[in-house]
Amino acid sequence: MKDQITITSEVDKQNPAVCRFTVNRTLHIGTARFDDKSQAAQSPLAQKLFETEGITRVQLIGHLLVLSKTPEQEWEDLVKNVEGILQAFLVSGSALSHEQVEDRMMLIGRGTKEKVQFLLAHKINPGVAAHAGL
């Protein structure tokens, strides 16, 4: 996916310790919440975000990243750093590709018949067709 990465941020008006970052790429399928770096072992993005001084909680929800911070830190200082981490993550090859997101989303919450039909149509048939059916 070669299109430009866009990231927007908005500090929560009700809770200024929370900032939401919306990205035009999928960061995580489903939801995940990490209250410290030790909980983030399965998420390279969350681990990297916890290396930023002042970040206290990381939540990943599809295209949305929700961060909480300590009172001592200012979002003005943190936003640029977080945007840099997101950019690096998305171009590093660690992020899910559009095809991976599509595949995983199709398989979540579907019945067995739908999953088999999807796999036949999108994985097996194209491979067979590429070899002229041989």
C-alpha positions in Angstrom: 0.0 0.0 0.0 1.8 3.0 -1.3 -0.7 5.8 -0.5 0.2 8.5 1.9 -0.1 7.9 5.6 -2.3 10.4 7.3 -2.4 10.8 11.1 -4.7 13.2 13.0 -4.7 13.8 16.7 -7.3 15.2 19.1 -7.0 15.7 22.9 -10.1 14.6 24.7 -12.1 17.7 25.9 -13.5 15.8 28.9 -10.1 14.3 29.9 -7.0 16.2 28.8 -4.8 13.3 29.9 -6.2 11.3 26.8 -5.4 11.9 23.2 -6.8 10.0 20.2 -4.8 9.5 17.0 -6.6 8.4 13.9 -4.7 6.8 11.1 -5.8 5.9 7.6 -4.3 2.4 8.1 -5.4 -0.4 10.4 -3.2 -0.5 13.5 -4.9 -3.5 15.2 -7.7 -5.8 14.4 -10.2 -5.7 17.3 -9.2 -3.9 20.5 -6.2 -4.1 22.8 -5.4 -2.2 25.9 -2.0 -2.1 27.6 -1.5 -0.4 31.0 2.3 -0.8 31.0 5.1 -2.1 28.8 5.1 -5.5 30.3 1.6 -6.1 29.0 2.6 -5.0 25.5 4.8 -8.0 24.7 2.7 -9.0 21.7 2.5 -5.5 20.3 5.7 -3.9 18.9 3.8 -0.6 18.4 2.6 -0.5 22.0 6.1 -1.4 23.3 7.6 1.5 21.3 5.0 3.9 22.5 5.7 3.0 26.1 9.4 4.0 25.5 8.0 7.6 25.3 8.3 9.3 28.6 4.9 10.1 30.1 2.8 7.5 28.3 0.8 5.5 30.8 -1.8 3.6 28.7 -2.0 2.5 25.1 -5.3 1.4 23.5 -5.5 0.1 19.9 -8.9 0.0 18.2 -8.7 -0.6 14.4 -7.5 2.7 12.9 -7.5 4.4 16.3 -4.8 4.8 18.9 -5.8 6.2 22.3 -3.0 7.3 24.6 -3.1 8.4 28.2 -0.3 10.4 29.7 1.1 11.7 33.1 0.0 15.2 34.2 3.6 16.4 33.9 3.8 15.8 30.1 2.2 18.1 27.5 0.5 16.7 24.4 2.3 19.5 22.4 5.6 17.7 23.2 4.2 14.1 22.8 2.2 14.4 19.6 5.2 14.8 17.2 7.0 11.9 18.9 3.9 9.7 18.7 3.4 10.6 15.0 7.0 9.7 14.3 6.5 6.3 16.0 3.4 5.6 14.0 5.0 6.6 10.7 8.0 4.4 11.4 5.8 1.4 12.4 3.6 1.7 9.3 6.5 1.8 6.9 8.6 -0.8 8.7 6.8 -3.9 7.5 5.6 -4.6 11.0 2.1 -3.2 10.4 -0.6 -5.3 8.8 -0.9 -5.0 5.1 -4.3 -4.2 3.5 -4.5 -7.8 2.3 -3.8 -9.2 5.8 -6.4 -6.9 7.3 -9.0 -8.0 4.7 -8.2 -11.7 5.3 -8.4 -11.5 9.1 -11.6 -9.4 9.1 -13.3 -11.9 6.8 -12.5 -14.8 9.1 -13.6 -13.1 12.3 -17.1 -14.0 13.4 -18.1 -15.9 10.2 -19.6 -19.3 9.9 -17.6 -22.2 8.6 -19.3 -22.2 5.3 -18.5 -18.5 4.7 -14.9 -19.0 5.7 -14.5 -21.9 3.3 -16.1 -20.0 0.5 -13.8 -17.0 1.2 -10.7 -19.2 1.2 -11.7 -21.0 -2.0 -12.5 -17.7 -3.8 -9.6 -15.6 -2.6 -6.8 -18.1 -1.9 -7.2 -21.4 -3.6 -8.9 -20.6 -6.9 -6.5 -17.7 -7.9 -3.5 -20.1 -7.3 -5.1 -22.8 -9.4 -5.9 -20.4 -12.1 -2.4 -19.0 -12.2 -1.2 -22.5 -13.0 -3.8 -23.0 -15.7 -5.6 -25.5 -13.5 -2.7 -28.0 -13.5 
